[in-house]
């Protein structure tokens, strides 16, 4: 693993893009990181479009 990538909320939600990017990180092409603020933002956006969750 040669570098670290910071994932922003816009790539953590929608799910298909998040799944792809997490799979790439799991395969050790790079290390993926995000902050608690970024995490809160993507969850907030998800709940806006899917309030039943």
N, C-alpha and C positions, 0 to 999 in steps of 0.2 A: 504494500500500500504506500503510494508515494505522495499523496496529497489529501487534504480535507476539503469537503464541499459543505457549504452552509445552505441548507434547504430553507427557502422562504415559504410562507403560507400559500402562495399561489402555485407551488408545486406539490405541497402536501394535500391540498384539496383542489382538484378532483381526485378521486380514488385511483383511477387507472394510471394516471401519471405518477402518483405517489407509489403505487405498487411496483411499477417499472423501476423507478429510481431507488427504491429500497432493495429490490432484487439485485441491482447493480452494486449497491454498497455491500450487500451480504456476500456477493461473489468476490469481494475484496479488491475491486477495481479502484476504490477510493474509500475514504472514511466519511460518513455522513453525520452532520451535526445540525441542531437547531436549538433555539432558545425557548424558555418557558413562554415568553411573549409571543413568539412565532407559533408555538403550539396552541396557545389560547386563541390566537387569531383564526387559525384554520378551523378549530372546533366551533368557534362562534359563527363563522361563515357556514359551516355545515348545518348547525342548528337553525340558522335563518332559513335555509332552503328545505330542511327536513325537521320541522319542529316536533314531529311525533317521536323522534329519537330522544 
